[in-house]
Amino acid sequence: MEGKAISLRSIVAVGTFDGVHRGHQALLAEMRRRAVSRAARVAIVTFDPPPRTVLRPDPDYRLLVSLDERLALLRRFGAGEVVVKHFDQRFASRTADDFCAELVDELGMVELVGGPDMAFGRNRHGTPEVLREIGRRLGFEVVVLEQLTVDGAPIRSGVIRRALRDGDLATAGRLLGHPASLAGRVVHGDHRGRTIGFPTANLSIDSMRLVPADGVYAVRRDSGEPGVMNVGVRPTVDGTKRVVEVHLIDWQGDLYGEVLRVDLIERLRDERRFGSLDELVAQIKRDVERAKAVLG
């Protein structure tokens, strides 16, 4: 658990909150409103690893953000306290009664807030109706909010994942309410970028992190620098391994060993094979100029 600081009164929500999308943000906004009226604080309980990776393992499942990014986004959008619970089969076997009692004891929970599909505890037995009965015994209220929709469809992390896999940043950004991002530790590559005048930072991406569709992207580093990111196998130089590399425009320095995080602003083009290295260099120059225009 991160920063166990017991609050006397808390408005609590429980979930994975992958991506902290607009639906999550609306939930947090309502929690803030309710917290003010009850002189309480907003407390989020989330899990690592995500429950579905334990309960329904899927080799294709990927996360929109890392745990650190998730915590930062939750705080950015209004969480005063964030508690991280380790999720495993033992935790999954706990009853809703037991878990709710823990939240009351640890956080002083006076309200439990969630969406219409809220359910937790062993076999997801803790539906809103069951939770209300538990709340009457333990002294907390259960508040069920309407599902936030965009264009008539509910906002789901799975829909955002599909958009990113298709390279559709516009849809992903509209549903997230903030730019999609990617982060990884900078490792040594083949240093080919330096030889053609465009040094790149090669990112080692966590295996659970979603990498968007192959292509070239205009990106912005979290510290502000504009850049161009390539995702793919680099077919012009007969690459076979999928890589993620970022060229920071007009920037010099050593990033090896550091974690580089970028926001994905616009997809510029597909990755493709060029007839020669000179053609590739000419295209990279055009990519850089277009990225500058996109990023202002």
VMD Tcl script that draws the C-alpha trace (Angstrom):
set ca {
  {0.00 0.00 0.00}
  {1.32 3.40 -0.94}
  {1.48 6.05 1.76}
  {-0.89 4.54 4.32}
  {-2.33 7.68 5.83}
  {-5.68 7.07 7.52}
  {-8.24 9.75 6.82}
  {-11.13 10.11 9.28}
  {-13.64 10.50 6.46}
  {-13.15 9.41 2.86}
  {-15.15 9.22 -0.34}
  {-13.78 6.02 -1.90}
  {-13.70 4.46 -5.37}
  {-12.15 1.11 -6.23}
  {-10.81 -0.04 -9.59}
  {-7.92 -0.45 -12.01}
  {-8.38 2.99 -13.64}
  {-6.16 2.10 -16.60}
  {-5.48 5.25 -18.59}
  {-7.50 7.43 -16.18}
  {-9.83 8.29 -19.07}
  {-12.69 10.76 -19.22}
  {-15.04 8.37 -17.46}
  {-12.61 8.06 -14.57}
  {-12.14 11.82 -14.56}
  {-15.90 12.37 -14.32}
  {-16.00 9.94 -11.40}
  {-13.21 11.84 -9.65}
  {-14.95 15.17 -10.26}
  {-18.14 13.90 -8.63}
  {-16.14 12.46 -5.75}
  {-14.50 15.86 -5.21}
  {-17.89 17.54 -5.17}
  {-19.25 15.05 -2.65}
  {-16.08 15.24 -0.55}
  {-16.46 19.00 -0.12}
  {-20.06 18.64 1.05}
  {-19.07 15.99 3.59}
  {-15.76 17.50 4.73}
  {-14.04 14.35 3.52}
  {-11.20 13.53 1.18}
  {-11.12 11.65 -2.11}
  {-9.46 8.23 -1.79}
  {-8.78 5.85 -4.67}
  {-8.03 2.17 -4.15}
  {-6.34 0.55 -7.13}
  {-4.52 -2.69 -7.83}
  {-1.16 -3.96 -9.02}
  {-1.17 -6.17 -10.97}
  {-4.59 -5.45 -12.52}
  {-7.19 -8.03 -11.44}
  {-7.96 -9.21 -14.97}
  {-4.33 -10.30 -15.48}
  {-4.78 -12.64 -12.52}
  {-8.38 -13.74 -13.03}
  {-8.55 -13.84 -16.85}
  {-5.00 -14.04 -18.24}
  {-4.82 -12.92 -21.86}
  {-1.48 -12.86 -23.73}
  {-2.72 -9.93 -25.84}
  {-3.79 -7.74 -22.92}
  {-1.74 -4.56 -22.52}
  {-1.91 -1.52 -20.26}
  {-2.39 2.08 -21.37}
  {-0.15 3.49 -18.63}
  {2.38 2.26 -16.10}
  {1.53 2.13 -12.41}
  {3.53 5.30 -11.73}
  {1.73 7.14 -14.53}
  {-1.63 5.87 -13.30}
  {-0.95 7.21 -9.80}
  {0.21 10.57 -11.18}
  {-2.91 10.90 -13.34}
  {-5.22 9.95 -10.47}
  {-3.66 12.69 -8.34}
  {-3.74 15.16 -11.22}
  {-7.48 14.69 -11.61}
  {-8.34 14.98 -7.95}
  {-7.39 11.98 -5.81}
  {-6.15 13.15 -2.42}
  {-5.08 9.69 -1.36}
  {-4.17 6.67 -3.50}
  {-3.87 3.18 -2.01}
  {-2.32 0.38 -4.08}
  {-3.34 -3.17 -3.18}
  {-1.38 -6.18 -4.40}
  {-3.83 -8.40 -6.29}
  {-3.41 -12.16 -6.36}
  {-5.60 -15.25 -6.03}
  {-5.63 -14.91 -2.27}
  {-6.88 -11.34 -2.50}
  {-9.46 -12.41 -5.10}
  {-10.91 -14.91 -2.61}
  {-11.81 -12.19 -0.10}
  {-15.47 -11.40 0.44}
  {-17.02 -8.03 -0.29}
  {-17.87 -7.74 3.44}
  {-14.26 -8.25 4.43}
  {-12.92 -5.78 1.88}
  {-15.48 -3.09 2.77}
  {-14.69 -3.49 6.46}
  {-11.02 -2.93 5.62}
  {-11.84 0.25 3.71}
  {-13.89 1.58 6.59}
  {-11.12 0.76 9.04}
  {-8.19 2.04 6.96}
  {-9.78 5.01 5.19}
  {-12.79 6.00 7.26}
  {-14.99 5.32 4.22}
  {-18.32 7.15 4.43}
  {-19.24 6.78 0.74}
  {-18.33 4.18 -1.88}
  {-18.71 5.59 -5.39}
  {-18.70 3.68 -8.67}
  {-20.36 3.08 -12.00}
  {-23.33 0.83 -12.80}
  {-21.05 -2.18 -13.35}
  {-19.38 -1.81 -9.94}
  {-18.77 -5.24 -8.40}
  {-15.99 -6.66 -6.27}
  {-15.26 -9.33 -3.74}
  {-15.13 -13.07 -4.34}
  {-16.85 -13.96 -7.64}
  {-17.83 -10.28 -7.99}
  {-20.54 -10.88 -5.41}
  {-20.38 -7.27 -4.22}
  {-22.89 -5.74 -6.62}
  {-24.40 -2.32 -5.79}
  {-27.42 -3.97 -4.11}
  {-25.19 -6.19 -1.96}
  {-22.85 -3.29 -1.18}
  {-25.75 -1.14 0.00}
  {-26.73 -3.85 2.49}
  {-23.12 -4.04 3.69}
  {-23.03 -0.26 3.94}
  {-26.08 -0.18 6.19}
  {-24.26 -2.46 8.60}
  {-20.85 -0.79 8.42}
  {-21.96 2.83 8.17}
  {-21.22 3.94 4.60}
  {-23.38 4.94 1.63}
  {-23.13 3.51 -1.87}
  {-23.40 5.95 -4.78}
  {-23.83 4.59 -8.32}
  {-23.12 7.09 -11.10}
  {-24.37 6.92 -14.67}
  {-21.94 5.66 -17.29}
  {-20.28 8.54 -19.16}
  {-20.71 8.19 -22.93}
  {-19.15 9.77 -26.00}
  {-21.12 9.66 -29.25}
  {-23.62 7.43 -27.49}
  {-21.09 4.76 -26.51}
  {-19.66 4.18 -23.02}
  {-16.01 5.07 -22.50}
  {-14.01 1.88 -22.01}
  {-10.28 1.31 -21.69}
  {-10.65 -1.55 -24.17}
  {-11.99 0.81 -26.85}
  {-8.99 3.10 -26.31}
  {-6.63 0.14 -26.65}
  {-8.19 -0.81 -29.97}
  {-7.88 2.77 -31.23}
  {-4.18 2.88 -30.37}
  {-3.54 -0.49 -31.98}
  {-5.11 1.02 -35.12}
  {-2.99 4.17 -34.84}
  {-6.13 6.26 -34.25}
  {-4.77 8.89 -31.87}
  {-7.76 11.17 -32.40}
  {-10.22 8.65 -30.99}
  {-7.87 7.61 -28.19}
  {-7.26 11.22 -27.17}
  {-10.96 12.09 -27.31}
  {-11.81 9.23 -24.96}
  {-8.81 9.68 -22.69}
  {-9.24 13.43 -22.27}
  {-5.45 13.72 -22.42}
  {-2.81 12.58 -24.94}
  {-1.93 8.91 -25.08}
  {1.63 8.36 -23.89}
  {4.48 5.91 -24.04}
  {7.45 5.50 -21.74}
  {10.52 3.31 -21.62}
  {14.09 3.18 -20.42}
  {16.64 4.41 -22.96}
  {18.97 1.61 -24.06}
  {21.75 1.28 -26.63}
  {20.70 0.46 -30.17}
  {22.75 0.17 -33.34}
  {23.51 3.94 -33.29}
  {22.49 4.17 -36.95}
  {20.55 7.39 -36.31}
  {23.70 9.27 -35.39}
  {25.36 8.34 -38.67}
  {22.53 9.91 -40.70}
  {22.16 13.04 -38.57}
  {19.11 12.02 -36.54}
  {20.20 10.46 -33.23}
  {17.46 8.50 -31.54}
  {16.72 7.25 -28.06}
  {15.84 3.56 -28.25}
  {13.21 2.68 -25.67}
  {12.93 -0.59 -23.80}
  {9.17 -0.92 -23.27}
  {7.65 -2.98 -20.48}
  {6.07 -6.12 -21.92}
  {2.70 -5.21 -20.40}
  {2.65 -1.73 -21.96}
  {0.57 -1.13 -25.09}
  {2.65 0.09 -28.03}
  {0.61 1.86 -30.74}
  {0.45 0.81 -34.38}
  {3.66 0.86 -36.40}
  {4.32 4.25 -37.90}
  {5.83 7.68 -37.37}
  {4.43 10.02 -34.72}
  {4.83 13.63 -33.64}
  {5.48 13.46 -29.90}
  {6.31 15.74 -27.01}
  {8.55 14.75 -24.11}
  {7.02 15.24 -20.66}
  {9.61 17.97 -20.06}
  {8.46 19.82 -23.17}
  {10.86 18.96 -25.99}
  {9.27 18.15 -29.38}
  {10.18 14.95 -31.13}
  {9.47 12.31 -33.75}
  {8.89 8.70 -32.75}
  {9.16 5.68 -35.01}
  {7.52 2.37 -34.14}
  {8.29 -0.62 -36.32}
  {10.92 -2.90 -37.79}
  {12.82 -0.28 -39.89}
  {12.41 -2.16 -43.21}
  {14.74 0.16 -45.17}
  {17.71 -1.14 -43.17}
  {16.37 -4.72 -43.22}
  {15.33 -4.65 -39.59}
  {13.40 -7.58 -38.18}
  {12.85 -6.64 -34.53}
  {10.07 -4.21 -33.62}
  {11.61 -1.16 -31.96}
  {10.50 2.17 -30.54}
  {12.90 5.06 -31.10}
  {12.50 8.77 -30.43}
  {14.39 11.65 -32.04}
  {14.19 14.80 -29.90}
  {14.28 17.75 -32.27}
  {17.17 20.22 -31.80}
  {18.14 18.56 -28.51}
  {21.50 17.23 -27.43}
  {22.38 15.15 -24.40}
  {22.83 11.67 -22.99}
  {19.66 9.82 -22.02}
  {21.06 6.30 -21.59}
  {19.59 4.60 -18.55}
  {16.89 7.23 -18.06}
  {13.14 6.68 -18.45}
  {11.87 8.75 -21.38}
  {8.15 9.51 -21.49}
  {6.44 11.11 -24.47}
  {2.90 12.20 -25.26}
  {1.65 11.02 -28.66}
  {0.26 14.07 -30.45}
  {-0.30 13.04 -34.07}
  {0.40 10.04 -36.29}
  {2.32 11.37 -39.29}
  {2.49 8.32 -41.56}
  {2.82 4.58 -41.90}
  {6.21 2.93 -41.64}
  {7.43 1.91 -45.11}
  {10.51 0.72 -46.99}
  {12.47 3.28 -49.00}
  {14.62 2.55 -52.04}
  {17.79 3.88 -50.45}
  {19.18 5.37 -47.27}
  {19.20 8.80 -48.94}
  {15.46 8.53 -49.58}
  {14.93 7.57 -45.94}
  {16.95 10.57 -44.73}
  {14.97 12.91 -46.99}
  {11.71 11.53 -45.57}
  {12.93 11.87 -41.98}
  {13.69 15.54 -42.69}
  {10.11 15.99 -43.93}
  {8.81 14.15 -40.84}
  {10.78 16.49 -38.57}
  {9.46 19.61 -40.32}
  {5.89 18.34 -40.16}
  {6.30 17.44 -36.48}
  {7.56 20.98 -35.79}
  {4.45 22.39 -37.47}
  {2.14 20.04 -35.56}
  {3.79 20.71 -32.23}
  {4.11 24.46 -32.70}
}
mol new
graphics top color blue
foreach p $ca { graphics top sphere $p radius 0.5 }
foreach p [lrange $ca 0 end-1] q [lrange $ca 1 end] { graphics top cylinder $p $q radius 0.2 }
display resetview
